[in-house]
Amino acid sequence: MKHSSNRRELVYGGEPRANLLPLELKAKRKGRMLRRIILAASAGVVFFMAASIGAVSVQAGVAQADLAHAEARTNELLLEFAKYSQVRSVPAQIDLTAAARTVGTKTEIDWRAYLAEVRVILPSVVTIDAVTSDSGSPWEDYAQSTVALHNPRVATLTLSLTSPSLPAVPQWLTNLKMLPGSADASPGSITRSESGTYVVDIEININADARANRVGGGN
């Protein structure tokens, strides 16, 4: 017949142990240890955050210094650019002036020189009493003659001549055709004055060959 009973085994020769501390004291010790762990962890987090902020601040400071250096260099370049901008604009101003001169002199005719050549062609006894010149502009073509047989022209020279005798107008017109740039010539009125001299009006149409071309590209 078996009997079941709760029996404790006795250990002979073992180290006697007994925990006589109150439970409240043990709980306080555990609480203090837990607080120390929490404080240490918090201190580690704070240190990590401070280190991270410090690193970011250093990087920001370096970037700010680089930006300031770049801005200073840019200002220096702008000052140098402004210093030489007038020098660089000189060629453009020269080109603009040359272009303006080319346009302005495109239709220019040296009337003084042209009249000197007319004077050589006319008989020495004939005087030039009045001269009227008319020419186009660089912005507008000269009006053409409405006479069918007249050639293209860029200017017109009208002369009022006085001859002591009956003028040989056809021969004058033939000679005037030898003028440089002479397109054609036609007589106007022929009148006899009270003194017996003859007054003749002649119109000379002039083409582009008579232009001075002082700058070039006048045609």
C-alpha positions as CSV (number, residue, x, y, z in Angstrom):
1,M,0.0,0.0,0.0
2,K,1.5,3.3,-1.2
3,H,1.2,6.5,0.7
4,S,1.6,9.9,-1.0
5,S,2.9,12.7,1.1
6,N,4.7,16.0,0.5
7,R,8.1,15.5,1.9
8,R,11.0,17.8,1.6
9,E,14.4,16.5,1.1
10,L,17.1,17.5,3.5
11,V,20.4,18.5,2.2
12,Y,23.2,17.8,4.5
13,G,26.4,19.9,4.4
14,G,25.0,22.8,2.3
15,E,25.6,26.5,2.9
16,P,22.8,27.9,5.0
17,R,21.1,30.9,3.3
18,A,18.4,33.1,4.6
19,N,17.1,36.4,3.1
20,L,15.9,38.4,6.0
21,L,15.4,41.8,4.0
22,P,12.0,43.1,4.0
23,L,10.1,43.1,0.7
24,E,9.8,46.9,0.6
25,L,13.5,47.3,0.7
26,K,14.0,44.9,-2.1
27,A,11.5,46.8,-4.2
28,K,13.2,50.1,-3.5
29,R,16.5,48.6,-4.7
30,K,15.0,47.4,-7.9
31,G,13.4,50.8,-8.5
32,R,16.7,52.6,-8.0
33,M,18.4,50.3,-10.5
34,L,15.6,50.8,-13.0
35,R,15.9,54.6,-12.7
36,R,19.7,54.4,-13.2
37,I,19.2,52.4,-16.4
38,I,16.6,54.9,-17.6
39,L,18.8,57.9,-16.8
40,A,21.8,56.3,-18.5
41,A,19.7,55.6,-21.6
42,S,18.3,59.2,-21.6
43,A,21.8,60.6,-21.3
44,G,22.9,58.4,-24.3
45,V,20.0,59.7,-26.4
46,V,20.8,63.3,-25.4
47,F,24.5,62.9,-26.2
48,F,23.7,61.4,-29.6
49,M,21.3,64.2,-30.4
50,A,23.8,66.8,-29.3
51,A,26.5,65.2,-31.4
52,S,24.2,65.0,-34.5
53,I,23.2,68.7,-34.0
54,G,26.8,69.6,-33.7
55,A,27.7,67.8,-36.9
56,V,24.9,69.4,-38.8
57,S,25.9,72.8,-37.5
58,V,29.5,72.3,-38.6
59,Q,28.3,71.3,-42.1
60,A,26.0,74.3,-42.3
61,G,28.8,76.6,-41.2
62,V,31.1,75.2,-43.9
63,A,28.3,75.5,-46.5
64,Q,27.7,79.1,-45.4
65,A,31.4,79.9,-45.7
66,D,31.6,78.4,-49.2
67,L,28.5,80.5,-50.2
68,A,30.0,83.7,-48.8
69,H,33.3,82.9,-50.7
70,A,31.4,82.3,-53.9
71,E,29.4,85.5,-53.5
72,A,32.6,87.5,-52.9
73,R,34.2,86.0,-56.0
74,T,31.1,86.7,-58.1
75,N,31.2,90.4,-56.9
76,E,34.8,90.6,-57.9
77,L,34.1,89.2,-61.4
78,L,31.2,91.6,-61.8
79,L,33.4,94.5,-60.9
80,E,36.0,93.4,-63.4
81,F,33.3,92.9,-66.0
82,A,32.0,96.4,-65.4
83,K,35.5,97.9,-65.6
84,Y,36.1,96.5,-69.1
85,S,32.5,96.8,-70.4
86,Q,33.2,100.2,-72.0
87,V,36.3,98.9,-73.7
88,R,34.3,95.9,-75.0
89,S,31.6,98.2,-76.3
90,V,34.0,100.3,-78.4
91,P,34.1,97.9,-81.3
92,A,30.3,97.7,-81.4
93,Q,30.1,101.5,-81.3
94,I,32.6,101.7,-84.2
95,D,30.7,99.2,-86.2
96,L,27.5,101.1,-85.6
97,T,29.1,104.4,-86.6
98,A,30.5,102.9,-89.7
99,A,27.1,101.4,-90.6
100,A,25.4,104.8,-90.0
101,R,28.0,106.5,-92.2
102,T,27.5,104.0,-94.9
103,V,23.7,104.5,-94.9
104,G,24.0,108.3,-94.6
105,T,26.4,108.6,-97.6
106,K,24.7,106.0,-99.7
107,T,23.0,108.5,-102.0
108,E,25.7,111.3,-101.7
109,I,26.9,113.0,-104.8
110,D,29.8,115.5,-104.8
111,W,27.9,118.3,-106.5
112,R,30.9,120.7,-106.5
113,A,33.1,118.2,-108.4
114,Y,30.2,117.3,-110.7
115,L,29.5,120.9,-111.6
116,A,33.2,121.4,-112.3
117,E,33.0,118.7,-114.9
118,V,29.9,120.2,-116.4
119,R,31.8,123.5,-116.6
120,V,34.6,121.8,-118.6
121,I,32.1,120.3,-121.1
122,L,30.2,123.5,-121.8
123,P,31.6,126.2,-124.1
124,S,33.7,128.8,-122.3
125,V,31.3,131.6,-123.4
126,V,28.4,130.0,-121.8
127,T,27.7,130.9,-118.2
128,I,25.9,128.9,-115.5
129,D,23.4,131.2,-113.9
130,A,21.4,128.8,-111.7
131,V,21.7,125.3,-110.5
132,T,19.1,123.0,-108.9
133,S,19.9,119.5,-107.7
134,D,17.6,116.9,-106.4
135,S,18.4,113.3,-105.2
136,G,16.9,110.5,-103.3
137,S,17.5,109.5,-99.6
138,P,18.9,106.3,-98.1
139,W,15.4,105.4,-97.0
140,E,13.4,106.1,-100.2
141,D,14.2,105.6,-103.9
142,Y,14.3,108.6,-106.1
143,A,11.2,109.2,-108.3
144,Q,11.7,108.2,-111.9
145,S,10.9,110.3,-114.9
146,T,7.6,109.9,-116.6
147,V,9.2,110.3,-120.0
148,A,9.3,106.9,-121.8
149,L,12.8,107.3,-123.3
150,H,14.5,108.5,-120.1
151,N,16.8,106.0,-118.3
152,P,16.7,105.1,-114.6
153,R,18.1,107.9,-112.4
154,V,19.1,108.6,-108.8
155,A,19.3,112.3,-109.0
156,T,18.5,115.3,-111.3
157,L,20.6,118.4,-112.1
158,T,18.8,121.4,-113.6
159,L,20.9,124.1,-115.2
160,S,20.0,127.6,-116.3
161,L,22.6,128.7,-118.9
162,T,23.2,131.9,-120.8
163,S,24.8,132.0,-124.2
164,P,25.8,135.1,-126.1
165,S,24.8,133.5,-129.4
166,L,22.2,131.1,-130.6
167,P,23.2,128.0,-128.6
168,A,24.0,124.7,-130.2
169,V,21.8,122.8,-127.7
170,P,22.0,119.4,-129.5
171,Q,25.8,119.5,-129.3
172,W,25.6,120.4,-125.6
173,L,23.4,117.5,-124.9
174,T,25.7,115.1,-126.7
175,N,28.7,116.4,-124.8
176,L,26.8,116.2,-121.4
177,K,26.3,112.5,-122.0
178,M,30.1,112.1,-121.4
179,L,29.7,113.1,-117.8
180,P,30.2,110.3,-115.3
181,G,26.9,108.9,-114.2
182,S,24.9,110.8,-116.9
183,A,21.7,108.8,-117.7
184,D,20.4,111.3,-120.2
185,A,19.9,115.1,-120.7
186,S,17.0,117.0,-122.2
187,P,16.5,120.7,-123.0
188,G,13.8,122.8,-121.4
189,S,12.9,126.3,-122.5
190,I,15.1,128.5,-124.7
191,T,14.4,132.3,-124.5
192,R,16.1,135.4,-125.9
193,S,16.6,138.2,-123.4
194,E,16.4,142.0,-124.2
195,S,20.2,142.1,-124.4
196,G,20.2,139.6,-127.1
197,T,21.6,136.6,-125.1
198,Y,19.9,133.3,-124.9
199,V,18.8,131.6,-121.7
200,V,18.6,127.8,-121.9
201,D,17.3,125.4,-119.3
202,I,18.7,121.8,-119.4
203,E,17.8,118.9,-117.2
204,I,20.4,116.2,-116.6
205,N,19.3,112.8,-115.2
206,I,22.1,111.1,-113.2
207,N,22.5,107.5,-112.3
208,A,24.3,105.7,-109.5
209,D,27.7,105.9,-111.1
210,A,27.9,109.6,-110.1
211,R,27.7,108.8,-106.4
212,A,30.7,109.7,-104.3
213,N,30.9,106.4,-102.5
214,R,33.1,107.9,-99.8
215,V,32.5,105.0,-97.4
216,G,31.7,102.3,-99.9
217,G,28.6,100.4,-100.9
218,G,26.9,103.5,-102.4
219,N,25.3,101.7,-105.3
